[in-house]
Amino acid sequence: MNLTIAGRAQDFINQEGGVISVKIEKRLIPGCGAMQTADVPAVRLEKPEDHEQANFELIAINGIQVYAHNSVVNYNAEIPLLIDIETTLFGHRLAMYGLPLPIQTCGNCTSC
């Protein structure tokens, strides 16, 4: 897995305990007709729940414990992924960058 953590994200993670979990989740997105799903990267400031840990691999990156879900570990070793901080309307949060955007269409119209 080709995963790096930006400097400002490292500082933030260390202040919050030095442990994160990363995975690619399926989320519902609105469409013209029926609801669709999309792959969305998720970064959390915690280790995974005990019942989920079999699906995660523990990796140390610059002293940070990274629990990487098998959806990320098996993703693509040649594409670099970056964990950084992004600004939102409500403050800051961790985000994972580098995943290609999935092709999203609702399948029911010609405007998508």
TORPA-4810 file (N, C-alpha, C, O; in nm, 3 decimals):
<nodes>
NODE_1_0.085_-0.117_0.000_0.000_0.000_0.000_0.089_0.123_0.000_0.189_0.130_0.072_M
NODE_2_0.053_0.220_-0.080_0.130_0.342_-0.097_0.054_0.456_-0.029_-0.017_0.532_-0.096_N
NODE_3_0.069_0.469_0.103_-0.006_0.566_0.182_0.090_0.657_0.257_0.182_0.610_0.323_L
NODE_4_0.068_0.788_0.245_0.148_0.885_0.320_0.054_0.976_0.399_-0.065_0.987_0.369_T
NODE_5_0.110_1.041_0.499_0.034_1.133_0.583_0.104_1.268_0.578_0.222_1.279_0.609_I
NODE_6_0.030_1.372_0.540_0.085_1.507_0.532_0.126_1.555_0.672_0.071_1.509_0.773_A
NODE_7_0.223_1.645_0.677_0.277_1.694_0.804_0.173_1.752_0.898_0.172_1.718_1.017_G
NODE_8_0.086_1.837_0.848_-0.014_1.898_0.937_-0.116_1.795_0.984_-0.169_1.807_1.094_R
NODE_9_-0.142_1.693_0.902_-0.231_1.585_0.945_-0.163_1.500_1.052_-0.228_1.455_1.147_A
NODE_10_-0.032_1.478_1.039_0.043_1.403_1.141_0.034_1.473_1.276_0.010_1.409_1.378_Q
NODE_11_0.053_1.604_1.276_0.045_1.680_1.401_-0.093_1.667_1.464_-0.105_1.646_1.585_D
NODE_12_-0.196_1.680_1.383_-0.333_1.670_1.432_-0.362_1.531_1.488_-0.421_1.518_1.596_F
NODE_13_-0.322_1.427_1.415_-0.346_1.290_1.459_-0.273_1.262_1.590_-0.329_1.201_1.681_I
NODE_14_-0.148_1.308_1.601_-0.074_1.288_1.725_-0.139_1.359_1.843_-0.137_1.306_1.954_N
NODE_15_-0.195_1.476_1.821_-0.264_1.547_1.928_-0.390_1.471_1.973_-0.432_1.483_2.088_Q
NODE_16_-0.448_1.395_1.883_-0.573_1.324_1.911_-0.551_1.177_1.951_-0.647_1.100_1.956_E
NODE_17_-0.428_1.138_1.979_-0.402_1.002_2.027_-0.314_0.917_1.939_-0.271_0.810_1.982_G
NODE_18_-0.286_0.959_1.816_-0.193_0.888_1.730_-0.247_0.762_1.664_-0.169_0.678_1.619_G
NODE_19_-0.380_0.747_1.658_-0.440_0.627_1.598_-0.550_0.671_1.500_-0.635_0.753_1.534_V
NODE_20_-0.547_0.614_1.378_-0.654_0.639_1.281_-0.694_0.508_1.215_-0.619_0.410_1.216_I
NODE_21_-0.812_0.508_1.156_-0.854_0.396_1.071_-0.899_0.454_0.938_-0.963_0.559_0.933_S
NODE_22_-0.866_0.384_0.831_-0.901_0.428_0.695_-0.971_0.313_0.623_-0.934_0.197_0.637_V
NODE_23_-1.073_0.348_0.544_-1.143_0.249_0.464_-1.218_0.317_0.351_-1.235_0.439_0.350_K
NODE_24_-1.261_0.239_0.256_-1.345_0.289_0.148_-1.486_0.238_0.175_-1.510_0.118_0.177_I
NODE_25_-1.578_0.332_0.195_-1.715_0.298_0.230_-1.808_0.319_0.112_-1.781_0.400_0.023_E
NODE_26_-1.916_0.247_0.113_-2.024_0.269_0.017_-2.121_0.368_0.080_-2.167_0.346_0.193_K
NODE_27_-2.152_0.476_0.010_-2.247_0.575_0.060_-2.355_0.599_-0.044_-2.329_0.592_-0.164_R
NODE_28_-2.475_0.628_0.003_-2.585_0.661_-0.086_-2.567_0.800_-0.142_-2.532_0.893_-0.070_L
NODE_29_-2.592_0.814_-0.271_-2.589_0.945_-0.336_-2.720_0.965_-0.410_-2.776_0.868_-0.462_I
NODE_30_-2.769_1.087_-0.415_-2.894_1.109_-0.487_-2.873_1.101_-0.638_-2.766_1.131_-0.689_P
NODE_31_-2.977_1.059_-0.706_-2.975_1.053_-0.852_-3.105_1.106_-0.907_-3.193_1.149_-0.832_G
NODE_32_-3.117_1.102_-1.037_-3.240_1.151_-1.100_-3.358_1.060_-1.069_-3.472_1.106_-1.067_C
NODE_33_-3.332_0.934_-1.047_-3.438_0.838_-1.019_-3.411_0.770_-0.887_-3.435_0.827_-0.780_G
NODE_34_-3.362_0.648_-0.894_-3.334_0.570_-0.774_-3.203_0.616_-0.709_-3.118_0.676_-0.775_A
NODE_35_-3.188_0.587_-0.581_-3.065_0.618_-0.510_-2.954_0.526_-0.559_-2.979_0.409_-0.590_M
NODE_36_-2.833_0.578_-0.567_-2.717_0.502_-0.612_-2.615_0.500_-0.499_-2.630_0.573_-0.401_Q
NODE_37_-2.512_0.417_-0.511_-2.404_0.415_-0.414_-2.274_0.456_-0.482_-2.258_0.440_-0.603_T
NODE_38_-2.184_0.510_-0.402_-2.052_0.549_-0.452_-1.947_0.510_-0.350_-1.976_0.506_-0.230_A
NODE_39_-1.825_0.481_-0.396_-1.713_0.452_-0.306_-1.657_0.584_-0.255_-1.619_0.671_-0.333_D
NODE_40_-1.653_0.598_-0.122_-1.608_0.722_-0.060_-1.502_0.687_0.045_-1.526_0.602_0.130_V
NODE_41_-1.384_0.750_0.040_-1.284_0.723_0.142_-1.325_0.781_0.277_-1.381_0.891_0.283_P
NODE_42_-1.297_0.708_0.384_-1.331_0.754_0.519_-1.208_0.741_0.609_-1.141_0.637_0.609_A
NODE_43_-1.179_0.846_0.684_-1.068_0.846_0.780_-1.126_0.882_0.916_-1.194_0.984_0.930_V
NODE_44_-1.099_0.798_1.016_-1.152_0.821_1.149_-1.038_0.827_1.250_-0.937_0.759_1.235_R
NODE_45_-1.056_0.908_1.353_-0.957_0.922_1.460_-0.981_0.819_1.570_-1.006_0.853_1.685_L
NODE_46_-0.974_0.694_1.533_-0.995_0.586_1.629_-0.959_0.455_1.563_-0.950_0.446_1.441_E
NODE_47_-0.939_0.354_1.646_-0.920_0.221_1.589_-1.057_0.162_1.560_-1.157_0.206_1.617_K
NODE_48_-1.063_0.063_1.473_-1.193_0.003_1.440_-1.252_-0.071_1.559_-1.181_-0.107_1.654_P
NODE_49_-1.382_-0.093_1.553_-1.450_-0.170_1.657_-1.390_-0.311_1.662_-1.338_-0.361_1.562_E
NODE_50_-1.398_-0.375_1.778_-1.340_-0.508_1.796_-1.393_-0.609_1.694_-1.316_-0.691_1.644_D
NODE_51_-1.522_-0.604_1.664_-1.579_-0.701_1.571_-1.536_-0.677_1.426_-1.558_-0.763_1.341_H
NODE_52_-1.477_-0.561_1.396_-1.432_-0.529_1.261_-1.283_-0.553_1.239_-1.237_-0.552_1.125_E
NODE_53_-1.207_-0.574_1.345_-1.061_-0.573_1.335_-1.003_-0.679_1.243_-0.891_-0.664_1.195_Q
NODE_54_-1.075_-0.787_1.218_-1.024_-0.891_1.128_-1.009_-0.839_0.985_-0.932_-0.895_0.907_A
NODE_55_-1.081_-0.733_0.950_-1.076_-0.677_0.815_-0.974_-0.564_0.801_-0.964_-0.503_0.695_N
NODE_56_-0.899_-0.534_0.908_-0.803_-0.426_0.907_-0.662_-0.478_0.930_-0.641_-0.579_0.998_F
NODE_57_-0.566_-0.407_0.872_-0.425_-0.437_0.892_-0.362_-0.318_0.964_-0.384_-0.204_0.924_E
NODE_58_-0.285_-0.344_1.068_-0.220_-0.237_1.143_-0.086_-0.203_1.078_0.000_-0.290_1.062_L
NODE_59_-0.069_-0.076_1.042_0.053_-0.027_0.978_0.102_0.094_1.058_0.021_0.176_1.101_I
NODE_60_0.231_0.105_1.077_0.288_0.223_1.143_0.346_0.315_1.037_0.431_0.274_0.958_A
NODE_61_0.301_0.441_1.036_0.352_0.541_0.944_0.395_0.661_1.027_0.312_0.730_1.084_I
NODE_62_0.526_0.686_1.032_0.583_0.798_1.107_0.532_0.802_1.251_0.500_0.909_1.303_N
NODE_63_0.526_0.686_1.316_0.484_0.679_1.455_0.333_0.679_1.477_0.288_0.673_1.591_G
NODE_64_0.256_0.685_1.371_0.110_0.684_1.381_0.061_0.542_1.352_0.105_0.479_1.255_I
NODE_65_-0.030_0.493_1.436_-0.091_0.363_1.412_-0.205_0.380_1.313_-0.304_0.448_1.342_Q
NODE_66_-0.191_0.319_1.197_-0.292_0.328_1.093_-0.356_0.191_1.077_-0.289_0.094_1.040_V
NODE_67_-0.485_0.183_1.105_-0.562_0.062_1.079_-0.620_0.077_0.939_-0.712_0.156_0.918_Y
NODE_68_-0.567_0.001_0.844_-0.609_0.012_0.705_-0.700_-0.105_0.670_-0.660_-0.221_0.680_A
NODE_69_-0.820_-0.075_0.630_-0.919_-0.175_0.590_-0.871_-0.245_0.463_-0.796_-0.187_0.385_H
NODE_70_-0.913_-0.370_0.444_-0.868_-0.442_0.325_-0.915_-0.377_0.195_-0.858_-0.405_0.090_N
NODE_71_-1.016_-0.289_0.200_-1.057_-0.216_0.080_-0.951_-0.114_0.038_-0.945_-0.075_-0.078_S
NODE_72_-0.868_-0.070_0.133_-0.760_0.024_0.103_-0.630_-0.051_0.077_-0.557_-0.019_-0.016_V
NODE_73_-0.600_-0.150_0.160_-0.475_-0.226_0.146_-0.468_-0.293_0.010_-0.361_-0.295_-0.051_V
NODE_74_-0.578_-0.347_-0.036_-0.580_-0.418_-0.164_-0.613_-0.328_-0.281_-0.635_-0.377_-0.392_N
NODE_75_-0.618_-0.198_-0.260_-0.665_-0.106_-0.362_-0.573_-0.104_-0.484_-0.609_-0.156_-0.590_Y
NODE_76_-0.455_-0.045_-0.471_-0.359_-0.039_-0.582_-0.229_0.016_-0.526_-0.222_0.132_-0.484_N
NODE_77_-0.125_-0.066_-0.526_0.002_-0.027_-0.466_0.074_0.082_-0.546_0.164_0.147_-0.493_A
NODE_78_0.037_0.102_-0.671_0.107_0.199_-0.755_0.048_0.340_-0.746_0.115_0.437_-0.782_E
NODE_79_-0.075_0.352_-0.700_-0.138_0.484_-0.689_-0.116_0.538_-0.549_-0.163_0.477_-0.453_I
NODE_80_-0.046_0.651_-0.535_-0.021_0.705_-0.400_-0.148_0.763_-0.339_-0.222_0.837_-0.405_P
NODE_81_-0.172_0.730_-0.213_-0.284_0.785_-0.138_-0.227_0.877_-0.030_-0.123_0.848_0.029_L
NODE_82_-0.295_0.987_-0.005_-0.248_1.088_0.090_-0.358_1.116_0.191_-0.473_1.141_0.155_L
NODE_83_-0.321_1.113_0.319_-0.412_1.156_0.424_-0.371_1.297_0.462_-0.256_1.324_0.495_I
NODE_84_-0.468_1.388_0.457_-0.443_1.529_0.487_-0.565_1.586_0.557_-0.663_1.515_0.580_D
NODE_85_-0.559_1.712_0.590_-0.671_1.781_0.653_-0.742_1.863_0.547_-0.679_1.933_0.468_I
NODE_86_-0.875_1.855_0.546_-0.953_1.939_0.457_-1.042_2.030_0.542_-1.081_1.994_0.653_E
NODE_87_-1.072_2.146_0.489_-1.157_2.242_0.558_-1.300_2.225_0.511_-1.327_2.217_0.391_T
NODE_88_-1.391_2.219_0.606_-1.533_2.208_0.575_-1.605_2.329_0.632_-1.544_2.415_0.696_T
NODE_89_-1.731_2.334_0.609_-1.814_2.442_0.663_-1.811_2.444_0.815_-1.828_2.549_0.877_L
NODE_90_-1.791_2.327_0.875_-1.797_2.314_1.020_-1.661_2.302_1.086_-1.654_2.275_1.206_F
NODE_91_-1.553_2.321_1.013_-1.419_2.312_1.071_-1.326_2.231_0.983_-1.324_2.248_0.861_G
NODE_92_-1.249_2.143_1.046_-1.151_2.061_0.975_-1.181_1.914_1.000_-1.240_1.877_1.101_H
NODE_93_-1.137_1.832_0.904_-1.146_1.688_0.921_-1.038_1.621_0.838_-0.983_1.681_0.746_R
NODE_94_-1.010_1.496_0.870_-0.913_1.420_0.793_-0.978_1.366_0.667_-1.096_1.330_0.667_L
NODE_95_-0.901_1.362_0.561_-0.952_1.312_0.433_-0.841_1.233_0.365_-0.723_1.254_0.390_A
NODE_96_-0.881_1.141_0.278_-0.786_1.062_0.200_-0.800_1.103_0.053_-0.909_1.102_-0.003_M
NODE_97_-0.688_1.137_-0.007_-0.686_1.182_-0.146_-0.608_1.083_-0.232_-0.520_1.012_-0.182_Y
NODE_98_-0.641_1.078_-0.361_-0.568_0.996_-0.455_-0.651_0.888_-0.519_-0.610_0.828_-0.618_G
NODE_99_-0.769_0.862_-0.465_-0.857_0.763_-0.527_-0.917_0.822_-0.653_-0.955_0.939_-0.654_L
NODE_100_-0.927_0.744_-0.759_-0.992_0.797_-0.879_-1.140_0.817_-0.854_-1.202_0.743_-0.777_P
NODE_101_-1.198_0.917_-0.919_-1.341_0.941_-0.905_-1.416_0.831_-0.978_-1.387_0.802_-1.094_L
NODE_102_-1.513_0.771_-0.910_-1.591_0.667_-0.979_-1.684_0.729_-1.082_-1.727_0.843_-1.068_P
NODE_103_-1.714_0.653_-1.185_-1.810_0.698_-1.285_-1.948_0.686_-1.222_-1.989_0.578_-1.180_I
NODE_104_-2.018_0.799_-1.215_-2.148_0.798_-1.149_-2.255_0.845_-1.244_-2.251_0.957_-1.295_Q
NODE_105_-2.349_0.761_-1.269_-2.465_0.797_-1.346_-2.586_0.740_-1.276_-2.578_0.640_-1.205_T
NODE_106_-2.698_0.804_-1.296_-2.820_0.752_-1.234_-2.878_0.639_-1.317_-2.957_0.559_-1.267_C
NODE_107_-2.840_0.633_-1.443_-2.885_0.527_-1.529_-3.025_0.548_-1.586_-3.073_0.466_-1.664_G
NODE_108_-3.090_0.657_-1.548_-3.229_0.679_-1.590_-3.249_0.800_-1.679_-3.361_0.825_-1.723_N
NODE_109_-3.144_0.874_-1.708_-3.164_0.994_-1.788_-3.044_1.015_-1.881_-2.947_0.940_-1.875_C
NODE_110_-3.050_1.116_-1.963_-2.941_1.145_-2.055_-2.855_1.259_-2.007_-2.752_1.287_-2.068_T
NODE_111_-2.892_1.328_-1.898_-2.814_1.442_-1.852_-2.697_1.403_-1.763_-2.612_1.487_-1.734_S
NODE_112_-2.689_1.280_-1.719_-2.577_1.236_-1.636_-2.463_1.203_-1.725_-2.356_1.164_-1.678_C
</nodes>
